[in-house]
């Protein structure tokens, strides 16, 4: 490979990785906010104008930030994976398991938002606050896996 082509490819890789990390931040920031919104939503009286405002805020957060950010993280992450071939490494396999769990959490939280909008408040505020710890813990484990690469 010529030096020029190699330099161009490594620059492209760096840009894809930068994009990956930027969308990771958007995704996780949104996941931190969503259960908080649900807690405040559940403090509003059912059917009140305040409840309708929360339903709209939650819908926008999901549609404009969280779901597109997750799609971009997956798209760019899988591109990096294709370029590096890192799936044979233990830390990457462990990371994939964590990311699948985080994506399942995302799906479940979105599902709860739909139920909430339909008037079903089956979770307590306390349970939602506890669930709100999941993205922080997953982020800590994933960052250690990708940076320290312990195995
Ligand atoms: C959705 C599926 C994901 C896939 C397929 C994926 C894949 C990858 C790959 C292949 C790399 C390059 C790693 C290397 O060779 O050094 C990378 C970098 C990185 N990923 Fe992901 N990733 C995903 C999600 C995430 C999530 C959810 C986080 C954080 C919560 C994250 C954080 C990072 C960070 C911080 C780096 C940069 C590490 C460095 O300095 O090289 N990724 N990702």
Boltz pocket constraint, residues with backbone or C-beta under 6 A from the ligand:
constraints:
  - pocket:
      binder: B
      contacts: [[A, 17], [A, 20], [A, 21], [A, 24], [A, 28], [A, 70], [A, 73], [A, 74], [A, 76], [A, 77], [A, 78], [A, 80], [A, 81], [A, 82], [A, 84], [A, 86], [A, 99], [A, 102], [A, 138], [A, 139], [A, 142], [A, 143], [A, 146], [A, 147]]
      max_distance: 6.0
